[in-house]
Amino acid sequence: MSFLSWAPAGAPPLAAPADDGPGNPWFSWQYVRDNSDIILDKLGFHVGITIETVIIALLVAVPLAVLAYWIKPLTGPILALSGILYTIPSLALLALLAPLLGATSRVPVLIALVLYALLIVVRNALTGLTQVPDEVRDAAAGMGYGRYGRLWRVELPLALPGIVTGLRLATVSTVALVTIGSIIGNGGLGDLILGGFANNFYKAEILTGTVLCVALALVLDLALAGFGRLLTPWSRRRAS
């Protein structure tokens, strides 16, 4: 079986097959109209699993960053472990997880995405925490804040720019990595891209999936950038 004859698991059939040559343009409104339900379904899956990944990574990574911030000897092991997970090739990691958790399930894809996002969020959250000025921490201690009070009221708010930066990087990275899940039929827009290659190099399907993937990354990045500015108004005042 050749690569071009293979289709992702569970991929729905296209409304029309591709023909090489003039009848196979890079973009086709006819393709978009005829397959709008499929395209929206893949886009919705891509958006949903990306948001889910980033939220889970945030809930895991920030406590790990705080732990590394409070207990310095743990900084190296936490960063090393998350770094090792990040270096595992995505196809290899998915190939290991899929047989254990279901070859056509979205769970292996979600777990792989969270593992890759952890390093980015942990590093940036830890950087944000360590950049809190010593005099600010001393002033908070002088005001009677304990370790937890200082963390919630002073250190985490001041570390927010770093945390948001980590979330933006993790989100863009996740949007790209979701497409790898197409090898088990859970790649969102990646199913369109790989499906285009499987369907006699159907250019319109490939370009539609690619453009939507890039646009999604840009929209989510801009949304997080705006959200970060809302959360840190003091940064805007300092910049002005």
C-alpha positions as CSV (number, residue, x, y, z in Angstrom):
1,M,0.0,0.0,0.0
2,S,1.5,3.3,-1.0
3,F,1.4,6.5,1.1
4,L,-0.9,8.3,-1.3
5,S,-3.4,5.5,-1.2
6,W,-3.7,5.5,2.6
7,A,-6.4,7.5,4.3
8,P,-6.6,8.5,8.0
9,A,-8.7,6.3,10.2
10,G,-12.3,7.5,10.3
11,A,-11.8,10.2,7.6
12,P,-15.1,10.9,5.8
13,P,-15.1,10.7,2.0
14,L,-14.8,13.9,0.0
15,A,-17.7,15.2,-2.1
16,A,-15.6,14.8,-5.2
17,P,-12.3,13.1,-6.1
18,A,-9.3,15.1,-7.2
19,D,-8.0,15.1,-10.8
20,D,-4.5,16.1,-11.5
21,G,-4.1,19.2,-13.8
22,P,-6.4,22.2,-14.3
23,G,-9.2,20.4,-12.6
24,N,-7.1,20.2,-9.4
25,P,-6.7,23.9,-8.3
26,W,-5.0,25.0,-5.1
27,F,-8.2,26.6,-4.0
28,S,-11.8,25.8,-4.8
29,W,-15.0,27.4,-3.4
30,Q,-16.8,24.4,-4.7
31,Y,-14.8,22.1,-2.5
32,V,-15.4,24.4,0.5
33,R,-19.2,24.5,-0.1
34,D,-19.5,20.8,-0.7
35,N,-17.5,19.8,2.3
36,S,-18.4,22.7,4.7
37,D,-19.7,20.3,7.4
38,I,-16.5,18.2,7.4
39,I,-14.3,21.3,7.4
40,L,-16.3,22.9,10.4
41,D,-16.2,19.6,12.2
42,K,-12.4,19.3,11.8
43,L,-11.9,23.0,12.8
44,G,-14.1,22.5,15.9
45,F,-12.1,19.5,16.9
46,H,-8.8,21.4,16.4
47,V,-10.0,24.4,18.5
48,G,-11.4,22.2,21.2
49,I,-8.4,19.9,21.7
50,T,-6.0,22.9,21.6
51,I,-7.9,24.8,24.3
52,E,-8.2,21.6,26.4
53,T,-4.5,21.0,26.1
54,V,-3.5,24.5,27.1
55,I,-5.8,24.5,30.1
56,I,-4.5,21.1,31.4
57,A,-0.9,22.1,30.8
58,L,-1.5,25.4,32.7
59,L,-3.0,23.5,35.7
60,V,-0.1,21.2,35.8
61,A,2.8,23.4,34.8
62,V,2.2,26.4,37.2
63,P,2.2,24.2,40.4
64,L,5.4,22.6,39.1
65,A,6.9,26.0,38.5
66,V,6.0,27.1,42.0
67,L,7.5,24.0,43.4
68,A,10.7,24.6,41.6
69,Y,10.6,28.2,42.7
70,W,10.2,27.3,46.3
71,I,12.5,24.3,46.4
72,K,15.6,25.2,44.4
73,P,17.0,21.6,44.3
74,L,13.9,20.5,42.4
75,T,14.4,23.0,39.6
76,G,16.9,20.9,37.7
77,P,14.9,17.6,37.8
78,I,11.6,19.3,36.9
79,L,13.1,21.1,33.9
80,A,15.1,18.1,32.9
81,L,12.1,15.8,33.0
82,S,9.9,18.1,31.0
83,G,12.7,18.7,28.6
84,I,13.2,15.0,28.0
85,L,9.4,14.6,27.3
86,Y,9.6,17.5,24.8
87,T,12.5,15.9,22.9
88,I,10.6,12.7,22.2
89,P,9.5,12.7,18.5
90,S,5.8,13.3,18.2
91,L,5.2,10.3,15.9
92,A,7.1,8.0,18.2
93,L,5.2,9.3,21.3
94,L,1.9,8.9,19.6
95,A,2.9,5.4,18.4
96,L,3.6,4.4,22.0
97,L,0.4,5.9,23.5
98,A,-2.1,4.9,20.8
99,P,-2.0,1.1,21.4
100,L,-2.2,1.6,25.2
101,L,-5.1,4.1,25.2
102,G,-7.0,3.3,22.0
103,A,-5.7,3.4,18.5
104,T,-8.5,5.7,17.2
105,S,-9.2,7.6,20.5
106,R,-8.4,11.3,21.0
107,V,-6.9,10.6,24.4
108,P,-3.4,9.6,23.1
109,V,-3.3,12.8,21.1
110,L,-4.4,14.9,24.1
111,I,-1.8,13.4,26.4
112,A,1.0,13.8,23.9
113,L,0.0,17.5,23.4
114,V,-0.1,18.2,27.1
115,L,3.4,16.6,27.6
116,Y,4.8,18.8,24.8
117,A,3.2,22.0,26.2
118,L,4.4,21.4,29.8
119,L,8.1,22.4,29.2
120,I,7.1,25.7,27.5
121,V,4.7,26.8,30.3
122,V,6.9,25.6,33.1
123,R,9.9,27.4,31.9
124,N,8.1,30.7,31.3
125,A,6.2,30.5,34.6
126,L,9.4,29.8,36.5
127,T,11.2,32.7,34.7
128,G,8.3,35.0,35.6
129,L,8.5,34.0,39.2
130,T,12.3,34.4,39.5
131,Q,12.1,37.9,38.0
132,V,10.0,39.2,40.8
133,P,12.3,41.8,42.5
134,D,13.7,40.9,45.9
135,E,12.7,44.2,47.3
136,V,9.0,43.5,46.3
137,R,9.2,40.1,48.1
138,D,10.8,41.7,51.2
139,A,8.1,44.4,51.2
140,A,5.4,41.8,51.0
141,A,6.9,39.9,53.9
142,G,7.2,43.1,55.9
143,M,3.5,43.6,55.4
144,G,2.8,40.3,57.1
145,Y,2.2,38.1,54.0
146,G,3.2,34.5,54.5
147,R,4.5,32.2,51.7
148,Y,1.1,31.5,50.2
149,G,-0.3,35.0,50.6
150,R,2.8,36.4,49.0
151,L,2.5,33.9,46.1
152,W,-1.2,34.7,45.4
153,R,-1.1,38.4,46.0
154,V,2.3,39.5,44.8
155,E,4.4,36.9,43.0
156,L,1.9,35.2,40.7
157,P,0.4,38.6,39.5
158,L,3.9,39.9,38.7
159,A,4.8,36.7,36.9
160,L,1.6,36.8,34.7
161,P,3.4,38.3,31.7
162,G,5.8,35.4,31.7
163,I,3.0,32.9,32.2
164,V,0.9,34.4,29.4
165,T,4.0,34.3,27.1
166,G,4.3,30.6,27.8
167,L,0.7,30.1,27.1
168,R,1.0,31.9,23.8
169,L,4.0,29.8,22.7
170,A,2.3,26.6,23.9
171,T,-0.9,27.4,22.1
172,V,0.8,28.1,18.7
173,S,2.9,24.9,19.1
174,T,-0.2,22.9,20.0
175,V,-2.1,24.1,17.0
176,A,0.7,22.8,14.8
177,L,1.2,19.5,16.7
178,V,-2.5,18.6,16.6
179,T,-2.1,17.8,12.9
180,I,0.2,14.8,13.8
181,G,-2.9,13.1,15.3
182,S,-4.2,12.6,11.7
183,I,-2.3,9.3,11.6
184,I,-5.0,7.9,13.9
185,G,-7.8,10.0,12.5
186,N,-7.8,12.6,15.3
187,G,-5.7,15.4,13.8
188,G,-8.4,18.0,13.2
189,L,-7.4,20.1,10.3
190,G,-4.5,17.8,9.8
191,D,-7.0,15.2,8.6
192,L,-7.8,17.5,5.7
193,I,-4.1,18.0,4.9
194,L,-3.2,14.3,5.0
195,G,-6.5,13.4,3.3
196,G,-5.6,15.6,0.4
197,F,-2.4,13.7,-0.1
198,A,-4.3,10.4,0.2
199,N,-6.9,11.6,-2.3
200,N,-4.6,11.8,-5.4
201,F,-2.9,15.0,-4.1
202,Y,-6.1,17.0,-3.9
203,K,-4.6,20.5,-3.6
204,A,-7.8,22.3,-2.5
205,E,-8.2,20.1,0.5
206,I,-4.5,20.4,1.4
207,L,-4.5,24.2,1.1
208,T,-7.8,24.6,3.0
209,G,-6.5,22.6,6.0
210,T,-3.2,24.5,5.9
211,V,-4.7,28.0,5.7
212,L,-7.2,27.3,8.5
213,C,-4.4,25.9,10.7
214,V,-2.3,29.0,10.2
215,A,-5.2,31.3,10.7
216,L,-6.3,29.5,13.9
217,A,-2.8,29.8,15.4
218,L,-2.8,33.6,14.6
219,V,-6.3,34.2,16.1
220,L,-5.6,32.3,19.3
221,D,-2.2,34.0,19.7
222,L,-3.8,37.5,19.3
223,A,-6.6,36.6,21.6
224,L,-4.1,35.5,24.3
225,A,-2.0,38.6,23.8
226,G,-5.1,40.8,24.3
227,F,-6.1,38.7,27.3
228,G,-2.7,39.2,28.8
229,R,-2.8,42.9,28.4
230,L,-6.2,43.0,30.2
231,L,-4.7,41.0,33.1
232,T,-1.6,43.1,33.4
233,P,-2.7,46.8,33.1
234,W,0.4,47.9,35.0
235,S,2.6,46.6,32.1
236,R,0.7,48.9,29.7
237,R,1.2,51.9,32.0
238,R,4.9,51.1,32.4
239,A,5.4,50.8,28.7
240,S,3.7,54.1,28.0
